[in-house]
Amino acid sequence: MNSAGALWGGRFKKAPSKALADLSRSPAEYFRLAPEDLRSSAAHARELVRAGILDAQECAAIEQALAGVEQDFLAGKLQPIPADEDVHTFLERVLKDRIGALGGKLRAGRSRNDQAANDLKLHLRTKIRSLAADVLDLQNALVAQAKEHVDTITTGFTHLQPAQPVTFAHQLLAHAQGFARDVDRMMDWERRSALSPLGGAALAGSAIALHPELAAVELGYDGACENSIDAVGARDHVAEFLFVTAMLGVNLSRLAEEVFLWNSKQFAWVELDDGHATGSSIMPQKKNPDIAELTRGRSSRLIAVLQGVLVALKGIPFAYNRDLSEDKWAAFEAIDTLELVLPAMTGMIATMAVDRERLKAQATLGFSLATEVADWLARRGVPFSEAHDITGALVRHCEARGCDFGDLSAEDLAAVDPRLGPDVLAQLTAEAAVSARSGYNGTAPASVRRQIGRLETVIGRQRVWAGPGPG
């Protein structure tokens, strides 16, 4: 056969059809793995020295050429051509153009199967930390807002109905706690992805590259995969990466959903900064939370690519199959989505203005202090099942009169149940309700301040691992 530059074809009598070539060719975005392939090639060159395939001078020439290729690729001076089936074909072609037949010696002892698995794993291991750094920037924005609103009281909701008063800081930190777990999952994923596929070759291992554990350490892994079939056929690390990003996407979407509510005219809790909102092409008055909406929408992509990879994996024999090339599309989609969404969400949260008075005015709507009445009765020996019924009757009494707890007199209380003494009224304020919940994970301001301190310790530990991030 002869497709110039192809990595296969010696047993074929003719070149691939155009339809096959078009289907088989890697999409343009897959070539972003060139830096990882070049790093792996340098490590493989050193393995070939250990195997006696290359001498030290040849290895040095290859390493120098690989460094030059990487520099030119990153500078935009090198681009794949239509004949380059994938990143491996592209880079071998360029290398042979630069150093001749010596470039062809580099292929000994390896396969595109272990190269492909390794390139993506290296890429994900790099990206996981930069994504974590972006999450931590969002964490900092949430914590900064929380510090400003430790004493800002508002309504807490269940079923989107007023439930009990909480501090707004406590509500913000609920999201921050979820994001802290997202980063912990990233750290845990990195630990589990720390074995290199190199040396697996096509599937049986290599008869030449006999010390993949050494190349693995050179590339930042803890070691090499124990089983060559598993090395080239496993993609659970990709599926797990996509679960981590999908869970992060769900958490981002839940925060976005609350921003819609807070920013609505019906709530009017927050005002978005003009630089982090958009308008309408027909309605001049509109100021829309597009960042939150786009985040909610794009979280569906993160869920979809996880599902796609799981479906691709579930029915294939356990070794390398071309179905596995779907892993790159899915991973790149997740990474690209989060690299857009996270900075935008961070900016929106960091710059939103909170209307403290509006929040306070809504804190006791919908009889959100009812639990205080039931708790007051329970502390005086009334079984809580009875206290619950008494409080429910008090709510019905108020609804019938069109009043709230604050409008009640001692006579009103006694008329509902004689066990409702007038001193219960002192408990029926949002401040008293919040302050009473002073336990370890409660919403009392003092508890929230301690929660912030503990969370900042976690964020600091995570930041050491993630690094400062691209910004």
N, C-alpha and C positions, 0 to 999 in steps of 0.2 A: 504494500500500500504505500501511498506516501503523502501524508499530510506533513508538510515541513514543520519541524519543531515539536511534533506530537511526542508524548512520553510513551506511547504504545503503538502497535500496528504491524510489527514484523510478521505476524502470522496471517495478516489480511491481504487479500489480492487487490482491493481497491479502497479508496478513501471513503470516509463516512458520507452519507447523503447530507444534503443541506439541512433537511428536517432534523436529522439526528444531531448534526453539529449545533444547530440552533438550540435544540432542547438541552444538549449536554453542556453547552458553554455556561460558565458561571456568570451570574448577574454582575453588573459593574460594581455594586457595593461590596461584593465578596473580596475584591482586591484590596480592601482596607487591611486585610490580614498580612500584607506583604512584610511589615516590620517583624511580626512574630515568625513568619516563615524564614526570614533572613537570620534572625537570632538562632532559631533552631538549626539552620544549616551550618552556622558557625560551630555550634556545639557538636553537630554530627561530623564535621570535618575533623575535630579533635578526636572523636571516637574512631574515625578511620585511621588516624595516626596510630592509635593504640592497637588497631587491627592490622597494621602493616600495609594498608592500601595506599596511604599517603605518607610521604616523608615530611619532616618538619618544614622544609622550604616550600613544598607544595601547599601545605596547610596554611602557612603564612600568606602565600599569594592569594589563596582562596578567601581567607578572612579579610584581607585588605580589599579585595574586589567586592565582597559582600558589603563591607562598610561603605564603599563608594556607591554601590547600588542603592543602599538604604538612604544615603544622603541625597542622592538625585531623586529618588522616589518621593521622599518627604518634601523636597523643594519643588515638586511638580514637573520635573524635567523628564521623567519616565512615565509612560502610559502603556497599558497593554494594547495589543493589536487584535483584530478579529480572529486571527489564527491561534491566539492564546486561549486554550480551553479553560484554564483556571490559573490561580495565583502561582502554582508550582510550575506549570508550563511557562508562564510569563517570566518568572525569575530565572529558570534554567536557561531559557533562550537568551536573556540579557547577559547572564554570567558567561555563557559560551561565546557570545559576541565579544566579550571583553577579554577573556583569558583562554579562549580556544578550547581544545579537547580536555584540558584540565578541569574545566567546569563540568564536563560530563562525568568525571570520576566521582563527583559528589553523590550521585544517585545510588551508589553501591550500598547495600545493607539496609535500605529503607524503602518505604512505599508511600504513595500518596495517602494510603489509609491511615497510617500512624501520623503522617504529617498533618492531615486534615484535622484529626482529633486533637492533636497537640496545639495547632495554631489557634483554634477557637478557645481551647481551655486557657492558654496563655492570655489571650485577649480578654476573656472574662475575668481572669484573676487580676488583670490590670484595671479593668473598668469597675470592678466591684468596689474598690476603694474610692475612686473618684465619685461614684454615685453615692456612696456613704457620706462623703464630704458634703455633697449637695443636700442630703437629708439633714445633716447636722447644721447646715446653714439655716434650714427651715426650723429646726429645733431652737436655734438661737433666737429666731424671730418670735416664736411662740413663747419662749421663756421671758424674753424682754417685754412682751405684751402682758404676760402673766404678772410680772413684777409690778407693773403699773396698776394692776387691778386686783390685788390681793384683798382689798377691802370693798371692791365694787360688787354689790349684791344684785342678783337677778333671779329669774325663774329657772329652775331645772325642770326638764321635761321627761316624761315617759309616754310612749304612744303619741308624741307630739302634743300632749295635753299638760297644762301646768301641774307639777307634782310637788316639789319642795324647793325652797330657796337654796341657792348655792352662790358661791362667789364666782365671778366671771373667770378669775384666774384658774379656779378648779376645773371649769369647763374647758378652758384652753389646754390645761395640762393633761386632761384626759386624752386629747389627741397626741400630745407630746409623748405620753407613755407608750402609745402604740408605735410611734415612729422609733422610739428607743428599742423596742423589740425588733422592728424591721432591721435596724443596724446590727443588732445582736445576731439576727439570722444571717446577715451578710458575712459577719465574722465567722460564724459557724460553717457557712458554706465554703468559705476560703479554706478552712481547716480540712474539710472533707474532699476538696478538689486538689489536694496537694501531691498527687501522684502523677507522674508523667507517662503518657502513652508511647513515647518514643521507644523504639526497640521492638514494638509489636509487629513492625513491618506490615505485611499484607494481612496476616492473622496468626501465623505459626511462630512468630519471633524471627530474629535475624541470625543467619549463620556467620555474619561478619561483625555486626555491632553487638558485641557480647557483654558490654558493660553499660547498659542504658542508665543504670543508677548513677553513674558519674555525670553523664550528660544532664540528667534530671536535676542534680544539685546545681550545676552550672546555670540552669535556667530558672532557679529559684524554687524548685519543688523540694519536697521532703525526701522523695525517692521515686522509684519507678513502679508502675503497675505490676502486680504479682503475676498476672495471667495475660498472655499476649492477645487472646481472643477477646477478653474483657477490655483490654486496652483500646482496641480498634472498634469494638462494637457497642460499648457502653455509652450512653448519653444521659444517664440519670443526673450527672452534674449539670447538664444543660437544662433538663426538666426542673431540677431543684432551683437553679438560678432563676428560671422563669416563674417558679412559684413564689420565690422571694420578691421578685419585681411585681408579680400580680398582687400579692398581699399588700405591698407598698402602694400599688395603684388603688386598691380598695380603700386603704386608710386615707389616701389623698382625696379620693372621691367623697368619703364621709365628711372630711373637713370642708371640702368644697360645698357640699350640700348644706352644711350649717351656715356657711358664709352667705349662701342665697337667702336663707331665712333672716339672718341678722341684718342683711343689707336691704331687705324688702321694706316698703313703706309701711306695711302692717306691723313689722317688728321695729324697724328703724333703730336698731341697736348700734350699727356701725355705718360709717361713711367711708367708701373706698376712695383712695387717692386718684386724682384725675389721670395720673400716669399709669394706673393699673386698672382702668375701666375703659369702656367704649361707649359710643353713642349709636343712635338709630339714623338710618338714611332717610326716614320719613317723619319720625316723631322727634322734634327738636329737644323735648324735655328729658329724653331718656338718658340714663347712665347705667350701663349694663355690666354685670359681673362676668365678663367673658372669660377671664382667666379661670374662674371656678367652673364655668360651664365646659370649657374645652378640656379641663382636667378631668371632670366627670366623664366626658365623652371618651377621652383617650384611655381612661382606665379600662374600657372595654377591650381595647387592643391588647393590653397586657394579659387579660384573662384569655383572650382568643388565641394568642400565640402559645400560651401554656397548653391549652387544650389541643392545639394542632400538633405539637411535638409529642404529647402523650399518645395521641391517636396514631401518629407515624411510627412510634416505637412498639406499640402493643402487639403487632402481628408480624414482625420480621424475624427471620432466623438470626441466631446470635453470632454474628460476625459483622464484617462491613457490608453494607448495602447502600446503593445510591440514594435510597429514601432518606438516609441520614444527612444528606446535604441540606435538608429543610431546617436543620438545627441553626445554621448560620442566619438564614432569613429571620427566624423567630428571635434569636438573640439580638440581632442588630435592631430589629423593630422595637424591642423592649428598651434597649439602651438609648436609642435615638429619641424615643418618646419621653423617657424620664429626663434626659438631658435638656429637653425643652420645657417640660412641665415644672420640674422642681425649682429652678431659679424664678420662674414666673410666680409660682405660689409663694415663695419666700418674700418676694417684693410686695405682693399684695398684702400678706399678713403683717409684714413689718411696717407698712405705711398706713394701715387702716386706722381711722379715728373712732374711738368708742364713746358713746353718749352715756355717761354714768347716770345722769338723772333719769333718762329714759329707762335704763335697765332697772334702777331702783323702783321707779313707779310701777313697773310690771311685776315686781318680785312677789307680791302677795295676791295677784289676780288668780281667779279660779280656785279660791279656798286652799291655796298651797300651804297654809299653816295648819290644816286639819290634823296632820300627824302630831303636831305639838300638843293639841288637846288630848288625843288618845294617849300619848306618852305621859302627859301630866297625870291623867287618871291612873295609868298603870303604876306610876311611881307611888301612888297613894293606895295601892293594894287592890285596885279594880282589875279583875281578869281582863287581859287585852281583848278577848273576843267581845266582852261587854263594852269595854272602852271604845272599841271600833264602832259598835252599834250606836252608842250614845253620841259619838262624834258625827256619825252619819245623820242622826236625827237633828243635831245642831245645824248641819249644813242645810238640811231640808227646811228648817225653821228660817234660816237666813234667806234662802231662795224664795220662800213664800212671802217674806217681807221686803224682798228686793234690797237687802243690805249685806254687809260683810261682817266678819268677826269684830272688826274695830268699832262697829256701831252698836255692839251688844251692851246691855246693862246687866247688873247682878240679877235683876228680876228675870230678864230673858233667859239667863243661864239656868236659874233655878226652875223656871217653867219647863225647860227641856228635861232636866234631871237634877234632883237635889244634890247629887254628888259633884256637880259643876259649881265649885266655889268661885267667888269673884277674883281670887288671886290668880286664876288661870289666865286672866286678861294680860298680866304682865309678861306671859310667855308668848303672846300672840303678836310678835313683831318679827320682821325678817332678820333683824340683827340678832335677836335672841335665838331664833331657830338655827342660824348659821353657827353662832358661837357655841351652841350646845353640842355640835358635832365635831368635837375636838380630838377624836381618836386618831390613830396612826394614819389612816387613809381618808380622814374626814375633810369637810369643806371649811371648817373654821379657819380664819386667817392665820392663826399661829400654826396650825397643822399644814396649811398650804405653804407657808414660808419654809417649814422643815422639808416638805416635799420638793420644793424648788432646789433647796440645798443638796438633797440626795440626787435629784435628777442631774444637776450640774456636775456632780461627781461622775455619774455615768457618762454624760456627754463628753467630759474631759478625757475619760479613759478611751472612749470610742474615737475621739479626735486624734489621739496619739496613734491609734492604729490606722485610721483613714488618711492622715496627713491633712495639710491645709486645704487641699482641693485646687482645682484649676484657677479659681478666682483669686 
